[in-house]
């Protein structure tokens, strides 16, 4: 994502998943698809962060 290669990596993953499905379709419940490319990436997502509990000594 940071280097601008996300689309290329997703395309390669699509090919790999299609090949795996063609070889061993019995291992899959449905035709596999690679995950969506996220619009934003976080190390610590501020929406999921919560305030730490105060420490009592």
C-alpha positions in Angstrom: 0.0 0.0 0.0 2.8 2.4 0.9 4.8 1.7 -2.2 1.9 1.7 -4.7 2.0 -2.0 -5.4 -1.2 -3.0 -3.7 -3.1 -3.5 -7.0 -0.2 -5.6 -8.4 0.0 -7.8 -5.3 -3.8 -8.3 -5.3 -3.7 -9.3 -8.9 -0.9 -11.8 -8.2 -2.9 -13.2 -5.3 -6.0 -13.6 -7.5 -4.0 -15.7 -9.9 -2.6 -17.8 -7.1 -6.0 -18.4 -5.6 -7.4 -19.3 -9.0 -4.6 -21.9 -9.5 -5.1 -23.4 -6.1 -8.9 -23.6 -6.7 -8.3 -25.3 -10.1 -6.0 -27.9 -8.5 -7.9 -28.6 -5.3 -11.4 -27.3 -5.5 -12.5 -29.8 -2.9 -10.6 -27.8 -0.3 -12.8 -24.7 -0.8 -16.4 -24.0 0.0 -16.7 -21.5 -2.7 -14.4 -19.8 -5.3 -11.8 -17.8 -3.3 -11.3 -14.1 -3.8 -8.5 -11.9 -2.4 -9.5 -9.4 0.3 -10.3 -5.8 -0.6 -7.6 -3.3 -0.6 -8.1 -1.0 2.4 -8.5 2.7 1.8 -6.7 3.5 5.1 -4.2 1.5 7.1 -3.5 2.0 10.8 -1.0 0.6 13.3 -3.3 1.7 16.1 -6.7 2.5 14.8 -7.9 5.6 16.7 -11.6 4.4 16.3 -10.7 1.3 18.2 -8.5 2.8 20.8 -9.9 3.5 24.2 -8.6 5.5 27.1 -6.4 3.6 29.5 -7.8 3.0 33.0 -6.1 5.2 35.6 -3.5 3.4 37.6 -4.0 3.3 41.3 -0.9 2.8 43.5 
